[in-house]
Amino acid sequence: MDSTDAQRTGVGDAGRMNVTRTIANDIGRAIVTQCYTPESGFPFEAQLCERYGASRSVVREAVKMLTAKGLLRARQRAGTTVQPEEHWNLLDPDVLRWLLERDFSIDLLIDFTEMRMAIEPRAAGLAAETATGPQRALILRAVDRMFAAENGSDDPLEADIAFHRAVIAASNNRFMRQFTELSEATLRFSIRRTNAYAGVSRASAVDHQRVAKAVVGGDSAAASGLMRDLIEGALQLLLKAGGDPKRASF
């Protein structure tokens, strides 16, 4: 949708971006669920324009988004082709979300939980050393929400995710903070699974409170160790459920 399109339809930049993202989301999910494959091919631009009722510029922007995620490759004369899975950017939150929506894969959750083991304990330790007052307050508020969830007055999943996001953000490490969106995308699937495997309806607010107290108290070693214990417990549940007890954990 160029400027002439926008003037004609009354859709501004924000509306155009929403349309672009909607198309990219739909096509991305179609690729990940194998509606489009390297073997079956990818629709021509004109076909996509007709299917979504969108201009060429909007469709091209959506294709660019998916190309940046490694799902598509656009070449002159060869056109746009679907890339095999090994080229996909699994660290992109959208790609990971589409993968988890495609078919439940416990191996994917195990892989991601092992990556959490490498990041979140260190993030908790750094948070104990560097968190600002407002950042500590967000961590404590997330714990309060988890206790509220036990009384049915908050959403247990959202409260749990808010806690992990707050701790990672409080690490004040610019690379670790990039992990928050990816972590949230996966936690929406893994928390429900690990809670079910543990036979509980929600994560322990008390266990998360211990981490929070260590962070707020400036005890880096305790914060790191307690966060490691939290994630290790989830990892062991996934390993057991996946029937792979020999797989090494951290």
C-alpha positions in Angstrom: 0.0 0.0 0.0 1.8 3.2 -1.2 0.9 6.8 -0.3 -1.8 6.8 -3.0 -3.3 3.6 -1.6 -3.3 5.1 1.9 -5.0 8.3 0.7 -7.6 6.3 -1.2 -8.4 3.9 1.6 -7.9 6.1 4.6 -5.4 3.6 6.1 -2.4 5.3 7.7 1.0 4.0 8.5 -0.2 2.2 11.7 -3.1 0.5 9.8 -0.7 -0.5 7.0 1.7 -2.0 9.5 -1.1 -4.0 11.2 -2.2 -5.4 7.8 1.4 -6.3 7.0 1.9 -8.0 10.3 -1.4 -9.9 9.9 -0.4 -11.2 6.5 3.2 -12.0 7.7 1.7 -13.9 10.6 -0.7 -15.9 8.4 2.0 -16.8 5.8 4.6 -17.6 8.5 2.2 -20.0 10.3 1.4 -21.6 6.9 5.1 -22.1 6.2 5.8 -23.6 9.6 2.8 -25.9 9.4 4.0 -27.0 6.0 1.2 -25.6 3.9 4.1 -24.1 1.9 7.3 -26.1 1.6 10.5 -26.0 -0.4 9.0 -28.8 -2.6 5.5 -27.5 -3.0 6.6 -23.9 -3.8 5.3 -20.5 -2.8 2.4 -18.4 -4.3 3.2 -15.6 -6.8 2.9 -12.1 -5.5 -0.2 -11.5 -7.5 -1.9 -14.5 -5.9 -1.1 -13.2 -2.4 -2.4 -9.8 -3.3 -5.7 -11.3 -4.4 -5.9 -13.7 -1.5 -5.4 -10.9 1.1 -6.9 -8.0 -0.8 -3.7 -6.1 -0.3 -1.5 -4.0 -2.5 1.8 -5.3 -3.8 3.8 -3.0 -1.5 2.1 -4.5 1.6 2.6 -8.1 0.4 6.3 -7.3 -0.4 6.8 -5.9 3.1 5.3 -9.0 4.7 7.6 -11.2 2.5 10.5 -9.1 3.7 9.6 -9.7 7.3 9.5 -13.5 6.7 12.8 -13.4 4.7 14.4 -11.7 7.7 13.2 -14.6 9.9 14.8 -17.1 7.5 11.5 -18.6 6.3 11.7 -17.3 2.8 14.4 -16.4 0.2 13.7 -13.9 -2.5 15.9 -14.0 -5.6 15.7 -12.2 -8.9 14.3 -14.4 -11.7 14.0 -17.4 -9.3 11.3 -15.7 -7.3 10.4 -16.3 -3.7 11.1 -19.7 -2.3 10.4 -21.4 1.1 13.6 -22.2 3.1 14.1 -25.5 4.8 13.7 -25.5 8.6 17.5 -25.4 9.3 17.6 -21.9 7.9 14.8 -20.6 10.2 15.7 -18.2 12.9 14.6 -20.2 16.0 15.6 -17.2 18.2 12.8 -15.2 16.6 9.8 -15.2 19.0 7.3 -15.4 16.1 9.1 -18.4 14.6 9.3 -20.2 17.9 5.6 -19.5 18.6 4.6 -20.9 15.2 6.7 -24.0 15.9 5.1 -24.6 19.2 1.6 -24.1 17.7 2.4 -26.5 14.8 2.8 -29.7 16.9 3.6 -30.0 20.5 7.3 -30.9 20.7 8.7 -31.8 24.1 12.2 -31.9 22.6 11.8 -28.2 21.6 10.8 -27.3 25.1 13.7 -29.2 26.5 16.1 -27.5 24.2 14.7 -24.1 25.2 14.7 -24.9 28.9 18.3 -25.9 28.7 19.0 -22.5 27.1 17.1 -20.9 30.0 19.5 -22.7 32.4 22.4 -20.9 30.7 20.8 -17.5 30.9 18.3 -16.9 33.7 20.4 -18.0 36.7 23.2 -15.6 35.6 20.5 -12.9 35.0 19.2 -13.3 38.5 22.7 -13.0 39.9 23.3 -9.8 37.9 19.9 -8.5 39.0 21.0 -8.8 42.6 24.0 -6.7 41.8 22.6 -4.1 39.4 18.8 -3.9 39.7 17.4 -0.4 40.3 14.7 0.4 42.8 11.9 0.3 40.2 13.3 -2.9 38.8 13.2 -4.6 42.2 9.7 -3.3 42.7 8.6 -5.0 39.5 10.0 -8.3 40.6 8.3 -8.0 44.0 5.0 -7.0 42.3 5.2 -10.1 40.1 5.6 -12.3 43.2 2.6 -10.5 44.7 0.7 -11.4 41.6 1.7 -15.0 41.9 0.3 -15.1 45.5 -2.8 -13.3 44.3 -3.2 -16.0 41.6 -3.3 -18.6 44.3 -6.4 -16.9 45.6 -7.9 -16.7 42.2 -7.5 -12.9 41.9 -4.8 -12.9 39.2 -3.8 -15.0 36.2 -1.2 -17.5 37.3 0.4 -17.8 33.8 0.7 -14.0 33.3 2.1 -13.5 36.8 4.7 -16.2 36.4 5.8 -14.8 33.0 5.9 -11.3 34.5 8.3 -12.5 37.2 10.8 -14.1 34.7 10.6 -11.0 32.4 11.3 -8.7 35.4 14.3 -10.6 36.5 15.8 -10.8 33.1 15.2 -7.1 32.5 16.8 -6.3 35.9 20.0 -8.0 34.8 20.7 -4.8 32.9 22.6 -6.9 30.4 21.6 -5.7 27.0 22.0 -9.1 25.4 20.1 -10.9 28.1 17.3 -8.4 27.9 16.8 -9.3 24.3 15.9 -12.8 25.6 12.6 -11.6 27.3 10.4 -11.7 24.2 11.7 -15.2 23.2 11.3 -16.4 26.8 7.7 -15.2 27.0 6.8 -16.9 23.7 8.0 -20.3 25.0 6.9 -19.9 28.7 3.3 -19.6 27.5 3.6 -23.3 26.4 6.2 -24.7 28.9 4.7 -23.4 32.1 1.4 -25.1 31.5 3.2 -28.4 30.6 5.6 -28.4 33.5 2.8 -27.6 36.0 0.7 -30.4 34.6 3.6 -32.8 34.8 4.2 -31.7 38.4 0.5 -32.2 39.2 -0.1 -28.6 40.2 -2.2 -25.9 38.7 0.3 -23.1 39.1 4.0 -22.6 39.9 5.0 -22.1 43.6 4.8 -18.5 44.6 7.0 -19.3 47.6 9.8 -20.6 45.5 9.7 -17.5 43.3 9.6 -15.3 46.3 12.9 -16.8 47.5 14.5 -15.8 44.3 13.0 -12.3 44.6 14.2 -11.9 48.2 17.7 -12.8 47.1 17.7 -10.3 44.3 16.3 -7.5 46.4 18.7 -8.4 49.2 21.7 -8.2 46.8 22.7 -11.8 47.3 24.0 -12.7 43.9 25.0 -16.3 44.6 21.7 -17.1 46.3 19.7 -15.5 43.5 21.6 -17.4 40.9 21.4 -20.7 42.7 17.7 -20.4 43.5 16.8 -19.5 39.9 18.8 -22.5 38.8 16.8 -24.7 41.1 13.6 -23.4 39.7 14.5 -24.1 36.1 16.3 -27.3 36.8 13.0 -28.6 38.4 11.1 -27.7 35.2 13.8 -29.3 33.0 13.8 -32.6 35.0 10.0 -32.8 34.6 10.3 -32.3 30.8 13.1 -34.9 30.5 11.1 -37.4 32.5 7.9 -36.7 30.4 10.0 -37.0 27.2 11.3 -40.4 28.2 14.9 -39.2 27.9 16.5 -39.5 31.4 20.0 -39.9 29.9 20.0 -36.5 28.3 22.4 -34.3 30.2 21.1 -31.4 32.2 23.1 -28.5 33.5 
